[in-house]
Amino acid sequence: MKRLFVFCGLLIILTIGSWLRLSGIIDNSFAFTYDVGRDMLALEDIVINHKITLIGQTTGVEGIFYGPWWYFILSIPFIVFSGNPQGIAFFMGLIGISSILLGYVIGKKIGGVFLGVVSSAFISISPLMILSSTQIWNPNLIPFFVLLVFLMIYKLFFDNKSKIPKAIYFALLGLLLGIVIDLEIVFGLLFFLGISISLILIYRKSLRIKEMLFFVMGLLIIFSPRIIFEVRHDFLMTKTLGGFLSGGFMSSKQFSIFDAFFSSLSSLFNMWNAVLAGQSKTVGFILIIFSFLIVLLFHKKMGLIEKQLVKTILIIIGIFLIGLTFFNQAVWPHYLVGIPVFYLLLFSLSINAIRIVLKSSWIIYIILFVLFWINLNPLQVLGSFKNPLWEGDAAVYRNQLAVIDYVYNQAEGKNFKYIVYTPAVHDYTYRYMFSWYGKRKYGYVPAQKSPELFYVILEPDHDLPFRLKDWLKDRENDGTIQKEKIVKGGIIVQTRISK
């Protein structure tokens, strides 16, 4: 009976989590921005044109690139779904759903079924965990890999039944940490530092030099494409990085160390509120006090694995606090993309600890119900079924599909060319859409030569509208406007004939 109850509970959690992640993907409401278009063009080069790359997309520092593993990972769903962006988004959703299952597996191994169910439930409904599962963006894979890192730590130091040599798990741990760095360098480096310090301070008695060599080997496998690139290109990125560091890693503005510390603390606190408290600072503060009091008061009541994991999480969070304090540049949300995993595991461990101490579950279930209501808001979710389909803006994939369909239907099989105004400047999304969707559905792509018929696609520029006006003024003599239509998401398409 207990197994059936757990199975049904987990099934409900997965169903809710799947709907929250996949509903927007099913109706093509996911974001399709210029950097997604860039990545799709890169995947097309790798899979279709067989141009294997040694580097990935650029970082925030010109001349320094990520590795190619984001592209290598996405090449699998690219092949499976024949280049369909909706299929790539579906893959991201599946990764998010897999994170729910991973949360259950890790929680169960650490503290039993109850902890597994609670961990998976929080991952299922946490707004930031949902958000990271609905957009095609390299940092959004990080929560999944962070969970895998914690699973590797369990396998390395607490799973005495495993017949697989520890050296293999150390190699996998190195691979996973390398991939995380490759997906988002600021988060990845701080996370790597936090895990490394945890290994030294908490798990040093179980470390062996021979096994640690496999850990280094795992890292080198991930970094090898960039190492080859560096050797081939006279250490281009190394020199660029050296110049960047010598020019001052910090911002040119001078901040008090105390101001920087409290700014970093505020960023982490706001993330906590977004993950667990429905953005409420009051609720978030209460939950923080609750969690730390439980950890301090009931630490001795926890099992060995739970104690060690709590220490590991607190060390990692401490490293992020210190690291961000000395990183006096803008702290973008994707620098903290894996933080929700630490918070959710820590809070779930606190809930499990108080359940064990009180030896009563009804108070815990009331707390969980209130928190689920705050974060999920069932009435709002149910009310959304009655609302019309959300249209969104120019960055919504469904709206861009409508633009491509409109252009081809207007062209009626004739050759045409096009030009795009987009605030992002780069027209990667339309280049890919015409290349993939246009050819697949209509059998041809826009002409390379200069046919009389051409279309001007205008995305709204709400922040700097004068740029669009200036752009149009420069092109007012580029053909005669035959027709102008607002398609979807505020995107305007002009039909023009060359003079």
C-alpha positions as CSV (number, residue, x, y, z in Angstrom):
1,M,0.0,0.0,0.0
2,K,2.8,2.4,0.9
3,R,4.6,1.8,-2.4
4,L,1.3,2.4,-4.3
5,F,0.8,5.7,-2.4
6,V,4.4,6.8,-3.2
7,F,4.0,5.8,-6.8
8,C,0.7,7.7,-7.2
9,G,2.2,10.8,-5.4
10,L,5.3,10.8,-7.7
11,L,3.1,10.3,-10.7
12,I,1.0,13.4,-9.7
13,I,4.2,15.4,-9.1
14,L,5.6,14.4,-12.5
15,T,2.3,15.2,-14.3
16,I,2.1,18.7,-12.8
17,G,5.8,19.3,-13.5
18,S,5.4,18.0,-17.1
19,W,2.4,20.2,-17.8
20,L,4.1,23.3,-16.4
21,R,7.1,22.7,-18.6
22,L,5.6,21.4,-21.8
23,S,2.4,23.3,-22.2
24,G,4.0,26.4,-23.7
25,I,6.3,24.2,-25.9
26,I,3.3,22.3,-27.3
27,D,1.6,25.5,-28.5
28,N,4.9,27.0,-29.7
29,S,4.8,29.8,-27.1
30,F,8.5,29.4,-26.2
31,A,11.1,32.1,-26.7
32,F,13.0,32.1,-30.0
33,T,15.6,34.8,-29.6
34,Y,18.6,35.8,-31.8
35,D,21.0,33.7,-29.7
36,V,18.8,30.7,-30.1
37,G,18.8,31.3,-33.9
38,R,22.6,31.6,-33.8
39,D,22.8,28.2,-32.0
40,M,20.4,26.6,-34.5
41,L,22.6,27.8,-37.4
42,A,25.6,26.4,-35.7
43,L,23.9,23.1,-35.2
44,E,22.9,23.1,-38.9
45,D,26.6,23.6,-39.7
46,I,27.6,20.7,-37.5
47,V,24.9,18.2,-38.4
48,I,24.0,19.0,-42.0
49,N,27.3,20.5,-43.3
50,H,29.5,18.3,-41.0
51,K,31.6,21.3,-39.8
52,I,32.7,20.1,-36.4
53,T,33.7,23.0,-34.3
54,L,36.3,23.3,-31.4
55,I,34.6,26.3,-29.8
56,G,31.1,27.3,-29.0
57,Q,29.3,30.7,-28.6
58,T,31.1,33.8,-27.4
59,T,31.3,34.8,-23.8
60,G,30.8,38.3,-22.4
61,V,34.5,39.0,-23.1
62,E,35.3,39.5,-26.8
63,G,37.7,36.9,-28.0
64,I,36.9,34.3,-25.4
65,F,34.6,31.5,-26.3
66,Y,32.7,28.7,-24.6
67,G,33.5,25.2,-25.6
68,P,31.4,23.3,-28.1
69,W,29.6,20.9,-25.7
70,W,26.4,22.9,-25.7
71,Y,26.2,22.3,-29.5
72,F,27.3,18.7,-29.1
73,I,24.5,18.0,-26.6
74,L,21.9,19.7,-28.7
75,S,23.0,17.9,-31.9
76,I,21.2,14.8,-30.5
77,P,17.7,16.3,-30.4
78,F,18.5,18.3,-33.6
79,I,19.0,15.0,-35.4
80,V,16.0,13.3,-33.7
81,F,13.6,16.1,-34.5
82,S,15.1,17.0,-38.0
83,G,16.1,20.5,-37.0
84,N,12.7,21.5,-35.6
85,P,13.2,24.2,-32.9
86,Q,10.1,22.9,-31.1
87,G,11.8,19.5,-30.8
88,I,14.9,21.2,-29.2
89,A,12.6,23.0,-26.8
90,F,10.8,19.7,-26.0
91,F,14.3,18.2,-25.2
92,M,14.9,21.1,-22.7
93,G,11.5,20.3,-21.2
94,L,12.4,16.6,-20.9
95,I,15.7,17.6,-19.1
96,G,13.6,19.6,-16.7
97,I,11.3,16.6,-16.1
98,S,14.3,14.3,-15.6
99,S,15.5,16.8,-12.9
100,I,12.3,16.0,-11.0
101,L,13.1,12.3,-11.1
102,L,16.7,13.0,-10.2
103,G,15.5,14.9,-7.2
104,Y,13.5,11.9,-6.0
105,V,16.4,9.5,-6.6
106,I,18.9,11.7,-4.7
107,G,16.5,12.5,-1.9
108,K,15.6,8.8,-1.4
109,K,19.2,7.7,-1.3
110,I,20.1,10.5,1.1
111,G,17.3,10.4,3.6
112,G,14.5,8.0,2.5
113,V,11.3,8.1,0.5
114,F,9.8,11.1,2.2
115,L,12.8,13.3,1.4
116,G,12.8,12.0,-2.2
117,V,9.1,12.9,-2.6
118,V,9.5,16.4,-1.0
119,S,12.7,17.2,-3.1
120,S,11.0,16.1,-6.3
121,A,7.8,18.1,-5.5
122,F,9.7,21.3,-4.9
123,I,11.7,20.9,-8.1
124,S,8.5,20.2,-9.9
125,I,6.7,23.5,-8.9
126,S,9.6,25.8,-8.3
127,P,9.1,28.8,-10.7
128,L,12.8,29.1,-11.6
129,M,13.2,25.4,-12.1
130,I,10.2,25.6,-14.5
131,L,11.6,28.6,-16.3
132,S,15.0,26.9,-16.9
133,S,13.1,24.0,-18.6
134,T,11.2,26.1,-21.1
135,Q,13.8,28.0,-22.9
136,I,16.6,26.9,-25.3
137,W,19.6,28.5,-23.6
138,N,22.9,26.9,-22.5
139,P,22.8,27.9,-18.8
140,N,19.3,26.2,-18.5
141,L,20.9,22.7,-18.5
142,I,22.9,23.5,-15.4
143,P,20.3,22.5,-12.7
144,F,20.2,19.0,-14.2
145,F,24.0,18.6,-14.2
146,V,24.2,20.0,-10.7
147,L,21.8,17.3,-9.5
148,L,24.0,14.7,-11.3
149,V,27.1,16.1,-9.4
150,F,25.3,15.5,-6.1
151,L,24.5,12.0,-7.3
152,M,28.1,11.4,-8.1
153,I,29.1,12.6,-4.6
154,Y,26.7,10.1,-3.1
155,K,28.1,7.3,-5.3
156,L,31.7,8.2,-4.4
157,F,31.4,8.6,-0.6
158,F,28.3,6.8,0.6
159,D,27.3,4.0,-1.8
160,N,29.1,1.0,-0.4
161,K,27.1,-1.4,-2.6
162,S,28.3,-0.1,-5.9
163,K,30.5,-2.5,-7.9
164,I,31.7,0.3,-10.3
165,P,35.3,1.4,-9.4
166,K,35.4,4.8,-7.7
167,A,37.9,6.0,-10.4
168,I,35.0,5.9,-12.9
169,Y,32.8,8.1,-10.7
170,F,35.7,10.5,-10.2
171,A,36.1,10.7,-14.0
172,L,32.3,11.3,-14.3
173,L,32.5,14.0,-11.6
174,G,35.3,15.8,-13.5
175,L,33.2,15.5,-16.8
176,L,30.1,17.0,-15.1
177,L,31.9,19.9,-13.5
178,G,33.7,20.6,-16.8
179,I,30.4,20.6,-18.6
180,V,28.9,23.0,-16.1
181,I,31.8,25.4,-16.6
182,D,31.3,25.0,-20.3
183,L,27.6,25.9,-20.0
184,E,28.1,29.0,-17.9
185,I,31.5,30.1,-16.9
186,V,30.9,32.3,-13.8
187,F,28.5,29.8,-12.2
188,G,30.6,26.9,-13.3
189,L,33.9,28.2,-11.8
190,L,32.3,29.1,-8.5
191,F,30.5,25.7,-8.3
192,F,33.8,23.9,-9.2
193,L,35.6,25.8,-6.4
194,G,32.8,25.0,-4.0
195,I,32.8,21.3,-4.8
196,S,36.7,21.2,-4.7
197,I,36.8,22.8,-1.3
198,S,34.1,20.4,0.0
199,L,36.1,17.4,-1.2
200,I,39.1,18.7,0.7
201,L,37.3,19.7,3.9
202,I,34.6,17.0,4.2
203,Y,35.6,14.0,2.1
204,R,39.5,14.2,2.2
205,K,39.8,10.9,4.1
206,S,38.2,9.1,1.1
207,L,40.4,10.8,-1.5
208,R,43.2,8.9,-3.3
209,I,45.7,10.5,-5.6
210,K,45.3,7.8,-8.3
211,E,41.5,8.3,-8.3
212,M,41.9,12.1,-8.4
213,L,43.9,11.7,-11.6
214,F,40.7,10.3,-13.2
215,F,38.9,13.4,-12.0
216,V,41.5,15.6,-13.8
217,M,41.2,13.4,-16.8
218,G,37.4,14.0,-16.9
219,L,38.0,17.8,-16.8
220,L,40.6,17.6,-19.6
221,I,38.2,15.6,-21.9
222,I,35.7,18.5,-21.6
223,F,38.4,21.2,-22.1
224,S,40.3,19.3,-24.9
225,P,38.5,21.0,-27.8
226,R,39.4,24.4,-26.6
227,I,43.0,23.3,-25.8
228,I,43.3,22.1,-29.4
229,F,41.9,25.4,-30.6
230,E,44.4,27.3,-28.5
231,V,47.3,25.4,-29.9
232,R,46.1,25.9,-33.5
233,H,45.5,29.6,-33.0
234,D,48.6,30.7,-31.1
235,F,46.8,30.7,-27.7
236,L,44.4,33.4,-28.8
237,M,42.0,33.0,-25.9
238,T,44.8,32.7,-23.4
239,K,46.3,36.0,-24.5
240,T,42.9,37.7,-24.6
241,L,42.1,36.4,-21.1
242,G,45.6,37.6,-19.9
243,G,44.9,41.1,-21.2
244,F,41.5,41.2,-19.7
245,L,42.8,40.2,-16.3
246,S,45.8,42.6,-16.4
247,G,43.3,45.4,-17.3
248,G,41.4,44.7,-14.1
249,F,39.0,41.9,-13.5
250,M,36.9,44.2,-11.3
251,S,34.7,47.0,-12.4
252,S,36.4,50.3,-12.8
253,K,34.0,51.6,-10.1
254,Q,35.2,51.3,-6.6
255,F,32.8,49.9,-4.1
256,S,33.1,49.4,-0.4
257,I,33.7,45.7,0.4
258,F,30.7,45.9,2.7
259,D,28.5,47.3,0.0
260,A,29.7,44.5,-2.4
261,F,29.0,41.9,0.3
262,F,25.5,43.1,1.0
263,S,24.8,43.4,-2.7
264,S,25.8,39.7,-3.2
265,L,23.8,38.7,-0.1
266,S,20.8,40.5,-1.5
267,S,21.2,38.7,-4.9
268,L,21.3,35.3,-3.1
269,F,18.3,36.3,-0.9
270,N,16.2,37.4,-3.9
271,M,17.0,34.1,-5.5
272,W,15.8,32.3,-2.4
273,N,12.5,34.2,-2.5
274,A,12.0,33.4,-6.1
275,V,12.7,29.7,-5.6
276,L,10.7,29.0,-2.4
277,A,8.7,32.0,-1.3
278,G,6.7,33.2,-4.3
279,Q,8.9,36.4,-4.4
280,S,7.7,37.4,-0.9
281,K,10.6,38.8,1.2
282,T,8.7,38.2,4.4
283,V,8.0,34.5,3.7
284,G,11.5,34.1,2.4
285,F,13.0,35.5,5.6
286,I,10.9,33.2,7.7
287,L,11.9,30.2,5.7
288,I,15.6,31.0,6.0
289,I,15.3,31.4,9.7
290,F,13.4,28.1,9.8
291,S,15.9,26.2,7.8
292,F,19.0,27.4,9.7
293,L,17.3,26.8,13.1
294,I,16.4,23.3,12.1
295,V,20.0,22.6,10.8
296,L,21.5,24.0,14.0
297,L,19.1,22.5,16.5
298,F,18.6,19.1,14.9
299,H,21.9,18.6,13.2
300,K,22.7,15.6,15.5
301,K,19.4,14.0,14.7
302,M,20.3,13.8,11.0
303,G,22.0,10.8,9.4
304,L,25.6,11.0,8.3
305,I,24.8,11.5,4.6
306,E,22.4,14.3,5.4
307,K,24.9,16.0,7.6
308,Q,27.6,15.9,5.0
309,L,25.3,17.1,2.2
310,V,24.2,20.0,4.4
311,K,27.8,21.0,4.9
312,T,28.6,20.6,1.2
313,I,25.7,22.9,0.3
314,L,26.5,25.5,2.9
315,I,30.2,25.6,1.7
316,I,29.1,26.1,-1.9
317,I,26.7,28.9,-1.0
318,G,29.4,30.5,1.0
319,I,31.8,30.3,-2.0
320,F,29.2,32.0,-4.1
321,L,28.7,34.7,-1.6
322,I,32.4,35.4,-1.4
323,G,33.0,35.1,-5.1
324,L,30.2,37.5,-6.0
325,T,31.4,39.9,-3.4
326,F,34.7,40.2,-5.2
327,F,33.1,40.1,-8.6
328,N,32.2,43.8,-8.8
329,Q,30.4,43.6,-12.1
330,A,26.7,43.2,-12.9
331,V,25.4,39.9,-11.5
332,W,23.2,38.5,-14.2
333,P,20.5,35.9,-13.3
334,H,22.2,33.2,-15.3
335,Y,25.3,33.5,-13.1
336,L,23.0,32.0,-10.4
337,V,21.1,29.5,-12.5
338,G,22.0,26.4,-10.5
339,I,21.5,28.0,-7.0
340,P,17.9,26.8,-6.9
341,V,19.1,23.2,-6.6
342,F,21.1,24.1,-3.5
343,Y,18.2,25.9,-1.9
344,L,15.6,23.2,-2.7
345,L,17.8,20.4,-1.3
346,L,18.7,22.3,1.8
347,F,15.1,23.2,2.6
348,S,13.9,19.7,1.8
349,L,16.6,18.3,4.3
350,S,15.3,20.8,6.9
351,I,11.7,19.6,6.4
352,N,12.8,15.9,6.7
353,A,14.8,16.7,9.9
354,I,11.9,18.3,11.6
355,R,9.6,15.4,10.6
356,I,12.0,12.9,12.2
357,V,12.3,14.9,15.4
358,L,8.6,15.7,15.8
359,K,7.6,12.1,14.9
360,S,4.4,13.6,13.4
361,S,3.6,14.4,9.8
362,W,0.5,16.5,9.9
363,I,2.3,19.7,10.7
364,I,4.8,19.1,7.9
365,Y,2.0,18.4,5.4
366,I,0.4,21.7,6.4
367,I,3.7,23.6,5.9
368,L,4.2,21.9,2.5
369,F,0.6,22.6,1.4
370,V,1.1,26.3,2.2
371,L,4.4,26.5,0.4
372,F,3.1,24.6,-2.7
373,W,0.1,27.0,-2.8
374,I,2.4,30.1,-2.6
375,N,4.7,28.9,-5.4
376,L,2.2,27.1,-7.7
377,N,-1.0,29.1,-7.0
378,P,-3.4,26.5,-8.3
379,L,-6.3,29.0,-8.8
380,Q,-4.2,31.0,-11.2
381,V,-3.0,27.9,-13.0
382,L,-6.6,26.7,-13.4
383,G,-7.8,30.1,-14.5
384,S,-5.2,30.2,-17.3
385,F,-7.2,27.4,-19.0
386,K,-10.0,29.8,-19.7
387,N,-7.8,32.6,-21.0
388,P,-7.2,32.9,-24.8
389,L,-3.9,31.8,-26.2
390,W,-1.1,34.1,-25.1
391,E,0.3,36.0,-28.1
392,G,3.5,37.4,-26.7
393,D,6.0,39.5,-28.5
394,A,8.3,39.3,-31.5
395,A,10.6,36.8,-29.7
396,V,7.9,34.1,-29.5
397,Y,8.4,31.2,-31.9
398,R,4.8,30.9,-32.9
399,N,4.7,34.5,-34.0
400,Q,7.8,34.1,-36.1
401,L,6.3,31.0,-37.7
402,A,3.3,33.2,-38.6
403,V,5.6,35.7,-40.2
404,I,7.3,33.1,-42.4
405,D,3.9,31.6,-43.4
406,Y,2.6,35.0,-44.3
407,V,5.5,35.8,-46.5
408,Y,5.4,32.6,-48.4
409,N,1.6,32.8,-48.8
410,Q,1.9,36.3,-50.2
411,A,4.7,35.3,-52.5
412,E,2.6,32.5,-54.0
413,G,5.6,30.5,-55.1
414,K,7.5,33.4,-56.6
415,N,11.1,34.1,-55.9
416,F,11.7,36.8,-53.3
417,K,14.3,38.2,-51.0
418,Y,13.9,39.7,-47.5
419,I,15.5,42.1,-45.1
420,V,14.9,42.3,-41.3
421,Y,15.0,45.0,-38.7
422,T,15.4,43.6,-35.3
423,P,16.5,45.4,-32.1
424,A,19.1,42.6,-31.6
425,V,20.6,43.6,-35.0
426,H,21.4,40.0,-36.0
427,D,18.7,38.2,-38.0
428,Y,19.8,34.7,-37.0
429,T,16.2,33.6,-36.2
430,Y,14.8,34.5,-39.6
431,R,17.9,33.1,-41.4
432,Y,17.3,29.8,-39.7
433,M,13.5,29.8,-40.1
434,F,13.7,30.5,-43.8
435,S,16.4,27.9,-44.2
436,W,14.7,25.2,-42.3
437,Y,11.0,25.9,-42.1
438,G,10.6,27.6,-45.5
439,K,12.4,24.9,-47.4
440,R,10.7,22.1,-45.4
441,K,7.1,23.4,-45.9
442,Y,7.2,25.4,-49.1
443,G,10.1,23.7,-50.9
444,Y,12.3,26.7,-51.5
445,V,14.3,29.4,-49.7
446,P,14.5,33.2,-50.5
447,A,16.5,33.9,-53.6
448,Q,20.2,34.9,-53.4
449,K,19.9,37.2,-56.5
450,S,17.7,40.3,-56.7
451,P,14.1,39.5,-57.6
452,E,11.6,42.3,-57.9
453,L,9.6,41.0,-55.0
454,F,11.0,41.5,-51.5
455,Y,9.7,41.7,-48.0
456,V,10.7,44.0,-45.1
457,I,10.2,42.4,-41.7
458,L,10.1,44.9,-38.9
459,E,10.2,43.9,-35.3
460,P,9.1,46.6,-32.8
461,D,11.8,48.4,-30.9
462,H,10.0,49.6,-27.8
463,D,13.2,50.7,-26.0
464,L,14.6,52.8,-28.8
465,P,11.9,53.4,-31.4
466,F,13.8,56.2,-33.1
467,R,16.3,53.5,-34.4
468,L,13.5,51.8,-36.4
469,K,12.4,55.2,-37.8
470,D,15.9,56.0,-38.9
471,W,16.4,52.5,-40.4
472,L,13.2,52.9,-42.4
473,K,14.2,56.4,-43.5
474,D,17.4,55.0,-44.9
475,R,15.4,52.4,-46.9
476,E,12.5,54.5,-48.1
477,N,13.7,54.3,-51.7
478,D,14.2,50.6,-51.6
479,G,11.2,49.7,-53.7
480,T,7.6,50.6,-53.6
481,I,5.5,49.5,-50.7
482,Q,2.5,47.4,-52.0
483,K,1.1,46.2,-48.7
484,E,1.8,46.5,-45.0
485,K,0.4,44.2,-42.4
486,I,0.9,43.6,-38.6
487,V,1.1,39.8,-38.4
488,K,1.6,38.7,-34.7
489,G,3.5,40.0,-31.7
490,G,3.6,43.5,-33.2
491,I,5.8,42.3,-36.2
492,I,5.1,44.3,-39.3
493,V,5.7,42.8,-42.8
494,Q,5.9,45.2,-45.8
495,T,5.5,43.8,-49.3
496,R,7.7,45.8,-51.7
497,I,8.5,45.8,-55.4
498,S,11.9,46.9,-56.6
499,K,11.8,50.1,-58.6
